[in-house]
Amino acid sequence: MMNKKIRWGILGTGRIAQKFASDLKYIEDAELHAVASRSKTNAAIFAQLYPAALQYDDYHTLAKDPQTDIIYVATPHGLHFEHVMLCLQHGKAVLCEKAFAVNSSQTKSMIAAAKEQKVFLMEALWSKFTPQWQKMTDIIHSGQLGEIKNVIINFGFVPQPPVAERLFSPALGGGTLLDIGVYNVFYALSALGKPDYIDARMTPASTGIDEQCAVLFRYNSGAMAQLFSSYCTHLATEADISGSKGRLRLTHRFYTPDSTLEFYPGRADSKVIVPVEQTEGFGYHYEARHAGDCLRKGLTESPVMTHADTVLLMETMDEIRRKAGIQYPADTK
């Protein structure tokens, strides 16, 4: 399988699925083979915009398609468990969009099913595969920042009409934490590791999910992380990682390849722009290429975005939700 062209299936036809499909053209040994939607019309339109050999108006047929090597699950968070388990039950490798699931119980069941079927499963936390993230971690690990003392991340926007149902629906895993706050938590964990103490507060929307969420990580070392997500205001969507020797600022849309990395080795006005490789497309091809490489090597788990990474992220999100009082119907199942 080392030289095999990876044939992708995409489950779901929303905005992220469209970006992912668009970026597959930047991978020379990958192709979009099939797409599935619950709407025959949506599947047909998607397959026309992003040429696919096959189009299905149900997810089961895609899961059973013998020609599809791996399926990218791009449905709302609250449906990930159902759709990933469907694919795994048919022996299909899966790349599942973040947030991976609604809670850690679902996460562990999904991973256990993948291990039982001996098939590849990875959370599609695309940021971890971008040049910006790699450069950020290189700077942290090189010691240029010294001992990391604090992380401050804000991510917020005001949803514009027509507002997607998934944003505020408890059944679909709505709320800022699972949708955009997951990036804040992921970057804080990447810089500081698992926190020793977590505090969190939220402002509820009319549906009960978090319209805003404030999170504080504390560490026995004295380090802290302050994370804020909101559907009420347009925030800077930037990240600051500060240490005893310097500060690293990831500018607007910190989680994407579009962000600029600014290094401040001393005073606040001593800015150095960190050179980063320019990205084609949206940047989803990095994770797709990695998943394809894992399949060719016969791996069932990514060495970059491991199952343990996903479990830690979701367990941390569970604790944040417990402290903030954010609940979903799936928590009682």
N, C-alpha and C positions, 0 to 999 in steps of 0.2 A: 504493500500500500504506500510505500515511500514516495512514489512518483505520481500517485493518483490525484486527479482533479477532484476537489471536494464539492459535492453537490448539496447545496443548502436548500432547506425548506424554511419558510417563514410562517409562523402561526400568529395571525393578527395583522391588520393592515393600517394601523394608526401612524402617527407622525414619526415615532422612533423607528418603527418597522420600515418606513419609507427611507429614512436616512441610512439605516443599515443596508438596505437593498441597494441604494445608490452607491455606497462605498465598496460594494463587492467588486466593482469593475476595476478597482486598484489592486486586486489580488490576482496575479496571473494564473494561479492554479486553483481557482474557486469559481463557481457559477451559481446563479440562482436557478434552481431546478423546479421548485414548486412553491406555491403560496396558498394559504387557506384563510378563509373568512367565513363567518356565519351568514354573510350576505353574498349571494352569487354575483350581484352587480359589483360590489366592492372588490371581490376577488378578480373579476375580469378587468376592472379599471386599473388595479394595482399591477396585474400581469402585463398590461399594455404599457404602463409607464415604466415599469422595471421588468423587462422581458423575462418571462419564466415559461418553461416548457409546459408546465401543468398548473392548473388552478382548480381549487376545490372550494365548495361552499359548506364544508363541515370539517372539523378538526380530526375526526377519527380516520378519515380517508388519508389525510396527510401522514398521520402517525403510522399507518399501515403501508405506505408507499415504499416498495422495496428498493427503489432507485435513489431515495433520499438518504444521505449519509448522516446529516445532523440537522436538528431543528432549532431555530432561534425563536424562543417564546417571547412575544412582545405585547402581551395582553396586560390589563391592569393588575396591580399587585395582588388584589384579592382573589384573582383567578389563577395565579401562577401554580399553586399547589395542584389544583385539578388538572391543569394542562400539562405540567411537567410530568405528573404521575401517569397521565395518558400516554405520553411519548415513551416514557421509561418502560411501561408495561408492554409496549410493542418493540422493545429492544433498541430504541432510537437514542443516539447521543443528543445531548441538549445543552444549548447555551441559553440561560434564562436571564432576562432583563432584571436589573435591580429595581426596587428592593426584591430580593430573591423570593421572599414569602411574607406572610403577615406576622409570623412569630417563629421562635426557635423550635417549637414542637413540629411545625410543618417542615421547617428546614432540615431537621434531623431525620424525619421520615423520608424526605426526598433523597437525601444523601444515602440513607440505608437502602432504599430501593435501587439506586444506581449501582451500589456495590453488589447487591444481590444479582442484578442483571449483568454486572460486569461491563457497564457502558459508561462513556464519558459524560460528566456533568460539571458545569462551571457557571458561576454567577457572572453575568455580563456587566461587571463594573468597569466600563470602558476606560475611565480615567487612569486606571493603574497601568495601562498599556501605552499611554501617550508619551511623547518625548518630554512634555512639561513635567509629568509626574516622575519620570526617570531622573530628570535633571534635579528636581527638588530633593529626591531621596539621596542622590549622589552628594549634594551639598550638605545635607544633614549628616550623612554617614562620614563625610570627610572631616567633620569637626569644625568647619568654618564658622558655624553658628555657636560653637561652644556647647554648653549644657542647655538643652531646651527648657525654657522657663514658662512660656505661655504660648497659647494658640488662640487666636480670635478669628472667627469665621461668621459671616453674615450672608444669607441667601434669602431673597424675598422678591415677590412680584405680585401684581394685582391681576388675577385672571380676567381676561377680556371676553365679552360675549361673542359667540355662544360659549358659555362656560362648560367645559367637559364634565360629564357626570362623575367620572372617576375621582375628581379632585375633592369632592365633598361627601361621597358615598361611603358609609361605614362598611357596607358589604363588599365594596371594591378596594378596601384598604386606603380610603381617602385620608386627607390631612397632609400637613407640611412635612411631618417627620419622615414618613416612608417615601414621599415623593421627592423632596429636595433636601430635607435635613439629613438624609442618608449620606449625602456627599460630605456634609459638615462632620458627621460622626466618623466617617471613613478616613478623612484627612487628619482628624485629631488622633485617631488610633494609629495612623501611619507615623505621625510625628512623635507621639508620646507613649504609645502602647495602651494596654488595658488600664483604665482608671481604678484607683483604690476606693474612691467615693463618687457617687453621682447624685446630683440634684436636678430637678426639672420642674418647670411650671408651664401651663399652656392656657391660651384663651380659646374657649370652645366656639365653634361655629354653630349655627342653628341645628345642624345634624348631629352634633356631639363630638365630631372629630376636631383636631387641633387646627385652628385658623392661624394661630401663632404658637411657637414653642421656643422656650428659652432653656438651655441646658448648661450645666456647670460640671466639668470634670475636675476632681482634685486628686493629687498624687502625694504619696508619703514623702516624696522628694521635695515637695513644696511647689511643684509645677501645677499649672491650672490651664484649662481650656474653656473658653466661653463661646457657645454656639447658639445662633439665633436664626430661626426660619419663619417666614411670614407669607400669607396670602393677602395681607392688608396693605402693604406698602412696597414700593419698588426700592430695594436695598442695593448697595454697591456690589454685592455678590463678589466679595474679595476675601482673601485669607492672609493672615499674618502669622508667621512662625518665628518666634523670637527666642534667642539664646543669650548666654553670657558674653558672647563675642560679636554677635551681629543679628540682623533681622532679615528674613526673606519674605517679600510681599508678592503674592500672586494676584494680579490685577483682575479687572472685571471678567466674569465667567471663569473663575479660578479653576474650575473642574474640567475645562475644555482645552484643546490645543491652541485656542485663540488667545489664551491668557499670556500676559507678559510677566516674566520673573524679574523682580527688582531686588538686588542684594544690597543691604546697607551694612557694611563692615564696621562702622563706628557710629558717628553722629547721624542724626536723622536726615541731614542734607548730603550725605556722602553716597549717593545712589550709583549703582553699577547695574546695567542691563545685562542679564545673563543670556548668552546666545543659545538658541534652541532651534533644532531642525524644523523647517517649515513643513506643514502638513497639507496633503491633498485632501479634497473632499471635506467631510465632517469629522473624520478621525475614528470612525467605528471599524475601519479595516484593520487596525492594529490588533484588536481583540479577536476579530474573525480569523486573521492570519494565524494567530497563536493557537486558537482552537483547532484549526486545520492541521497545524504542525503536530499537535498532541494526538490527533486521530491517526496520522501517518505513523507515529511512533508507537501506537497501540496503547496509549495512556488512558486511564479512566479518571484521572484527576490532574488538574493543572498544577505545575510546580510554582506558578506565579500567583494565581488566585486560587489558593487551596481551599479544601472543604473546611479546614480549621479556621481560615480567614473569614469565611462566610458565617460559620457558627458564632465566632466571636462578635462579628458585626451585628448579627441578629440578636444575640443574647444581650448585647449592650443596648440595642434598641428596645428590647423587652423591658429592661430595667428603667430606661428613660420613660417609657409609657406607663410603667407601674408608678413611678414617682409623680408623673404629670397627670395621671388619671385618664389616659387615652385607652379606650377599649374598642374591640371589634367583635362582631358575631363569631368569627372563627376562633376566638380565644376560649370559648366555652365548649368547643367540639373536641 
